[in-house]
Amino acid sequence: MSQETMSNHFAQLARSYDELRNPDTALRESVEMLVAAGDLRGRHTLDIGCGTGRILSILARDYSVHGWGIDASGEMLAVARANLPKHINVQQATAESLPFPDQFFERVYMTMVVHLLDRTRTFSEIARVLQAGGRLAIITTDPDSLAESWMASLFPSYPSIDAARFPSGITLEQELAESGFTQCQHVIVNSARSYGKAEALNKLRQRFVSTLSLLPEDEFQAGLVRAERELPDPVEYTVSSLLVSAQRAG
Ligand SMILES: C[S@@+](CC[C@H](N)C(=O)[O-])C[C@H]1O[C@@H](n2cnc3c(N)ncnc32)[C@H](O)[C@@H]1O
């Protein structure tokens, strides 16, 4: 995804992002996975690609996390600044060039961002800003599940576009090991989800995931017409998340 396409996508989505993305129960599941895999409770922690700050906000309130966030999008950060308590520091920066001194953090995490980054540069930066023994947790989509997405039957290119973007658990483990991490592990977590048809159509029309901004326009429009005609009510499906954890070598 080019920098310009990504920047436009998140600029347009920023104000409706929290309403369009995971419902509260799914968000809570993600937070619990991060806290367990990253041992985040009470830690000095960086959220890379923090977006609207919805995860940082829960971590600070319920898990005493001393949170910091960075994001490439000024529009997403404007929403985060409006939502987050003032003591949580968020700033505009890229994952590939983190504006922090060496070993500044005890913990780093990222959710639904790793498919948008230069991973070699980002993992090297995370290794630099993490203390020895510090932990990293990543949540992303399991690429093996893409063909089963409820959107795959509407947009034929959907699985191949995302297969080229989303790394597997094995790939992430190997890349992290090469970047100075040990104890690299991954697990797949399956969760049932359901949307009403009207809600699903609204998500599609607003291109609630970046893949929809990467489809050829004629395919996107044809998929919308098909969705109006063919989607069941409710839309029920399973999300397969990939949870990766690793420790900065000492
Ligand atoms: C799908 S959103 C996820 C936001 C948040 N992590 C969440 O789970 O709600 C992806 C975010 O990553 C940010 N992003 C994309 N590429 C980035 C980069 N290279 N460095 C920092 N942030 C980036 C985007 O601006 C966007 O806010």
The ligand as an SDF file (V2000), in Angstrom:
LIG
                    3D

 27 29  0  0  0  0  0  0  0  0999 V2000
   -5.9410   -0.5880   11.2380 C   0  0  0  0  0  0  0  0  0  0  0  0
   -5.3370    0.7840   12.1380 S   0  0  0  0  0  0  0  0  0  0  0  0
   -5.0690    0.0620   13.7580 C   0  0  0  0  0  0  0  0  0  0  0  0
   -5.1320    1.0880   14.8650 C   0  0  0  0  0  0  0  0  0  0  0  0
   -5.0240    0.5200   16.2770 C   0  0  0  0  0  0  0  0  0  0  0  0
   -3.7760   -0.1920   16.4580 N   0  0  0  0  0  0  0  0  0  0  0  0
   -6.2080   -0.3800   16.5800 C   0  0  0  0  0  0  0  0  0  0  0  0
   -6.0460   -1.6060   16.6610 O   0  0  0  0  0  0  0  0  0  0  0  0
   -7.2960    0.1590   16.7350 O   0  0  0  0  0  0  0  0  0  0  0  0
   -3.6790    0.9590   11.5340 C   0  0  0  0  0  0  0  0  0  0  0  0
   -2.9730    2.1890   12.0750 C   0  0  0  0  0  0  0  0  0  0  0  0
   -1.5880    2.0800   11.7580 O   0  0  0  0  0  0  0  0  0  0  0  0
   -1.1150    3.3570   11.3870 C   0  0  0  0  0  0  0  0  0  0  0  0
    0.1140    3.1640   10.5920 N   0  0  0  0  0  0  0  0  0  0  0  0
    0.2190    2.6310    9.3720 C   0  0  0  0  0  0  0  0  0  0  0  0
    1.5040    2.5720    8.9910 N   0  0  0  0  0  0  0  0  0  0  0  0
    2.2350    3.0950   10.0060 C   0  0  0  0  0  0  0  0  0  0  0  0
    3.6310    3.3140   10.2110 C   0  0  0  0  0  0  0  0  0  0  0  0
    4.5350    2.9680    9.2810 N   0  0  0  0  0  0  0  0  0  0  0  0
    4.0160    3.8560   11.3790 N   0  0  0  0  0  0  0  0  0  0  0  0
    3.1060    4.2040   12.3220 C   0  0  0  0  0  0  0  0  0  0  0  0
    1.7800    4.0320   12.1720 N   0  0  0  0  0  0  0  0  0  0  0  0
    1.3410    3.4720   11.0310 C   0  0  0  0  0  0  0  0  0  0  0  0
   -2.2850    3.9690   10.6310 C   0  0  0  0  0  0  0  0  0  0  0  0
   -2.1880    5.3780   10.5560 O   0  0  0  0  0  0  0  0  0  0  0  0
   -3.4680    3.4900   11.4740 C   0  0  0  0  0  0  0  0  0  0  0  0
   -3.7910    4.3960   12.4950 O   0  0  0  0  0  0  0  0  0  0  0  0
  1  2  1  0
  2  3  1  0
  2 10  1  0
  3  4  1  0
  4  5  1  0
  5  6  1  0
  5  7  1  0
  7  8  2  0
  7  9  1  0
 10 11  1  0
 11 12  1  0
 11 26  1  0
 12 13  1  0
 13 14  1  0
 13 24  1  0
 14 15  1  0
 14 23  1  0
 15 16  2  0
 16 17  1  0
 17 18  1  0
 17 23  2  0
 18 19  1  0
 18 20  2  0
 20 21  1  0
 21 22  2  0
 22 23  1  0
 24 25  1  0
 24 26  1  0
 26 27  1  0
M  CHG  2   2   1   9  -1
M  END
$$$$
